[in-house]
Amino acid sequence: MTIPALSAIFVVLTSPFPKNPASAIGHVLLLEADSTVPYLLWNTVGYMADIGDNVSGFTYITTGIFGGFPAFYEILPFYEKIDQYSDIEKRDLWLYPLRISEAELQRFNDTLAVWAVQEYPYRFFTLNCVNGIYNLFKATLDSIPKAYYIMTPQNFIELLHNDHRLGEPIRLYADGRIAKEPSKYLIPHKYSRLDIGISFEDEFYFRVRFRPLLHSLKDRSLFYTPFMEFELFALETNFNRNNFDIQEFWLLKIQSISPHDSFSWMFNTGILPINAELGIGQTYKMISTFCAGFLFRHTIVRIDKCIYNLSGLRIFTGNFSNGILRFGVYGEYLYNFTNASNNILMHSWLAFDISRNLSVFGEFNWRNNMENSVGMVTAFYF
């Protein structure tokens, strides 16, 4: 299948690239259709920062926040972007045809010709790839809704969709397949999540968990790869009339278990409790979206001023699909070198999607120290 010239301009949304935190929420660029040449030769337009060479991590962050990087409108053939995003980074692309009039298209071309030879500042939060495209549209389209205070690739697509500017997307998969997406996939999946539920562990508890960014293996995968977990600042609390406990506060949870990669890995770090987890292993595709794998892993955790070192093996299996039902199971054995004890855990979960913004999860945990629990959680995405 080829890509039909459904519009003179496509808005292109890339799936995230969690291996680079700066690209974890995706990227937006434009694709200028030309029916006289193959789609690989169509031009792309993106608002890009010129970072330069030998930029340290601290300098990268501070310069990016305060607008020290120069930026420009980059025009490149589509095949170069496919090579970067699909072939190298294994990211899917969503191509949304833009509803644009002939007069608007003429203004777009005239404005781009002027703007493409100028230099601009680039700021991570207020003048990034999305803001650059939004400003171009604001200067050329007859009307466009007011921008959100912080623009992201996803809410930019939602803003254009609510203004009836977008048609149904065409999806270019990382493996080269091209398919037209059904209307239910028109808007990408939200990345902020609030969980409210109950659990039973000796007694009943209310559970509240908030994750502002981005995606877990238990979430649906309409936009994020189903095999990548990338959560930031996830806080979970349990409470009832007698107790209030902060169960976990993760600064970062990142896990890649794709059967298409040469190996799987995980890295988690939290401050409640203070811990760091590392793992490496392999994932195998069994049938369809059903996968199984293993991770050799090590955990360093500080509890009550004591530091514990645990090493062991996690064996997992699950269905990580785009459908409305998903499930996962993993068993884990960890040996505690600090106090010479064994830790065994069985965890299972089942997720059911009610709507785009609402899912229900059932979870069960069994531990060899008899701290078993069962819970039901409703997840709200926004």
N, C-alpha and C positions, 0 to 999 in steps of 0.2 A: 504494500500500500504506500502511496505517496501522500504528501501533504497538499490538499487542495487550497487554492488561493481564495479562501472564503471571505477575506477582507484584505484591504491594502496594508493593514497593520495588525499584527498579532501582539498581544501582551504575553510574554513568556515568563512563567514561574518555574524556578528550579526547585527540586526537592532539597532538603537540608544536606549538609555535609558535616556531620557532627565531629569528624576527625579534626576539623578546624573550627574551634568555637565561634570565630567571627562569622562563619557561614552556616551556623547551626539552624537559623530560622529561614534559610533559603536565600534566593536572589531573584531580582526582577530585571528584565531587559525587554527590548522591543525587537520584533522581526518584521522587516519590510518585504511583503510578498511581491513577486514578479513572475507572472504566469508565462513569460517568454523564456525563462531559464529554469533548470532543475532547482528544487527547494534548497539543496545544499549550497547553491550560489547566491541565495537571498542574503541581504545585508542585515546584520543585527546592530542595534543601538543600545549602548549601556552607559551609565554614569559611573565612572571608575576612579579610584584613588591611585595616585602614583606614589607608592610606598617607598620605592628605591631599594637599595641593597644594604645589608648589614645593619638592620634596624633591630635593636634589642627589644625584649618583651615589654619592659617598662616604658621605653620611649614610644613603642608602637601604641600602647594604651593611652598614655598621656597626650601624645600628639594627635591621635585619632579623636579623642574626646574634645579637645580644644580647637580643632580645625587647622592643624599645622600641615596636613598633607595637601598637596595640590590635586585637583580633580579635573576631569575632562570627559566630554562625550566621545566614547570610543565607537568607531564603526568598523566592523569586521564581518567577513563572510560567515554564514551559518555553520559551515563545516568545521571551522576552527572552534566554535563554541561547543559543537557536538563532540569534538575530540576532547575538549577540556572537561565538560560536565558529564557526558555519557561514557566515553571510552576510558578516560583516566579515573575520574572520581565516582563513576557508577551511580550517577544521579539521573532520575527521571525528569523530563521536561513537560510542562503543561502549556499548550499554546491556545490562548483565548482570542478568537477573532474580535476585533474592536469595531463597533459600529461608528463609522466616521464618514462625514459628508465630503463631497468633492472640494468644497470651499475650505473645510477644516483641514483636509489633507494637503491642500496647496499651502495653507499657513504653516502647517507642520513642517513641510519640506523647506520652506523659505526660512523659518526660524532655526531649524536644525543646521542649515548651511552656515548661518552666522554663529550660532552657539558652539558648533563643533571646532572652531578655530580659537576659542577662548579658554582661559584657565579659571577654575573656580576653587573654593575651599571644600574640603571633605570632612564632615564630622559624623562620628559613629551614630549618634542618636538623633540629630536634627537636620543633617544634610548628607544623607547616605544614598545608596543606589536607588532606593524607592523615592526619596524626595526629589532627586534629579529628574526622574521620569515624570513624577507628578508635576513639577514646575514646567516641564516641557508641554505637558497636556494643558496645564492651566493657561499657558500663553497662546495655545493654538485651537483648543476646542471651544465651541460656543459656550458651554457651561460645564462645570465639574464641581462636585460637592466640596465643601471645606475639608481640608486635610485634618486627620487626627493629630493630636498633640505629638505623639510618637508614631511614626509610620513604620509599618513592617510589611514585608512582601504579602503576607496573608490578608491583613486588613486593607491593604491597597486593592487587592482583588475584590474583596467584599465591598469596598467603597464604590468601585466601578460597576460591580454587579447590581448594587442597590440603585444606581443611576441608570440601569438598563443599557449599559454600554457594551456588555460582553455577551457573546454567543457561547454555546456549549464547547468545551475544550477538546482539543486533540492531544492525546498523550503519546509522547515519544519515550519509550522505555529505554533504559540503559543498555539493554541487549539488542536494540535496533528495531524492535517491534513498534508499529504505529497503530493506534486504535482511537476511535472516537469515544469519549467518555460519556456515560449516561448523565442525565441532568442532576441526579442526586450527588454527583461528584463535582458540581459546578464550583462550589466554594470549598477551599481547603479546610482541613480539620483544625479546630481551635487548639491552642497550646497551653492555656491556663486552666487549671483543674482544681475543683474543691470537692473533697469527699466527705460525706456525712453518713454515718452508719452506726451499727452496734456490733459488739463482739462479746463472746462469753469465754472467760478464763478464770475459773473458780467462781466468779460473779459477773454480772452484766456490766459492761462499760459502753459509754458513748464514744465514738471515734470521730475525730475531725482531722483531716489531712489537707494541707494546701500546698500546691505546686504551681508557682507562677510561670515557669518555663520548664520543659518543652514537651517531652514525650517519653512514655515508658512502654515496655513490651506488652503491657496489659491494655494499652490504648489501641483504638482502631488505626489502621494504616492507610488512610485515603491520601495522605500527603507525605508522611514520614515512612521510611522503610520499615517494614514490620520486624526486622531483625536488629534494629538499633535502639538502644535506650540512651536517652540524654536528658537527665533531669537536673535542674538547678534550684537550690534553696527550698527543698521539700521538707516541710515540717509536719509531724504527726503527733497528736495528743490523744490520750485516753483519760476519761474522767467519769465519775459517778458521784453520789452524794458524799462518799467518804474519802475519795482519792482524786488527785489530779496529777497526771504524769506526762511529761514530754517524752514520748517514746523514742523519737528519732528527729534529728535535724541534719539533713544532708546538704553539704555545700555543692557537691557534684556527684552524680551517678552516671557513669558512661559504660555501656556494654555493647559489644558488637558480636552477634552470633550468626552471621549470615553463612549459609552453606555454600555461597558462591565465592567466599574469600578463602585464602590459603590457611588462615587460622582464626580462631575466635579469641576474644580477650575482654577483660573488664577492669575498670579502675573506679573505685568509689572512695570518697573521703567525706567524713562528717565531723561535727563538733559536739553532738549529743547522741551517743557518747563520742569522745575523741577517738577516731579510728581511721584506718586506711586499709583498703582491700585491693589486692591485685590478683589477676587470674589469666591463664592462657590455656587454650585448648582447641577443639575442633567441633564443627557442626556439620551434620549430614542431612541431606534432603531424603526423606523416606518416600512419601507419595504426596503429590499435589503440594499443599502448603504445610504439610506435616513434617516436622523436623525433630531431630534428636542430636545430642552432643554431650560433651564433657568439658569441664574446666578444672585444671589443677590450680589451686588458689591458696593464698596466704593472707591472713588478717592480723593486724596489730591494733589492739584496742586498749584504751585506758578506762578502767572502771574503779571508782573509789580509790584513786591515787595508785592503783596497781596496774602495771602494763602486762598484757597477755599476748602471747604469740601463738597463733593457731594456723595449722597447715592441713590441707586435705584435698578432697575431690568433690565436685558437684557434677551430678549426672542429671540432665534435663531433657524434657520432651514437650512438645506442644504444637498447637495449630495457630500460626501467626498469619491470619488472613485478612482480606478486606471485607469479609462477610460480617453478619451481625452477631455471630457467635465465635468466641475465641476461648481457648483454655491452655493451661500450662501446668506441668508437674515437675518438681525437681526434688531429688534426694541429695543430702549433703552429709559427708563425714569429715569432721575437723578434729585433729588431735591438738590438745592444749599443752604445749611444751612447758608452760609456766607452772602448772599444778598437776601435770601428768594425768589428764582426764580426757575422756572421749565425749565428743558432741555430735549427736546425730539429729538431723532435721528432715522432715518430709513436709513439703509445702505444695498445695494445689490451689488453683483458682479457675473460675469460670466467669466469663464476661458476656453480657447480653446488651446490645445497643438498642435503646428505645427510640431515640431520635438523634439528630446531628449533635445536639448539645447535652445529651443525657444517656448514661449507661448505668447498668447495675452489675455489681461484682459479688460473687460468693467466694469465700476463702476458708481454707482449713490448714492448720499447722499442728504437727505432732513432733514432740521433742522427747529424747530419752530421759530428760530430767522431769518429765511429767507436766511441763508447762504447755499444755495443749490449749488450742483456741479455735473457735469457729466464728465467722463474722459475715455480715452482709452490709454492703456499702453502695450508696448511690453517688455516682460521680457526675458533677456538673462541669461542662466545658464552656469557657467564655474567652 
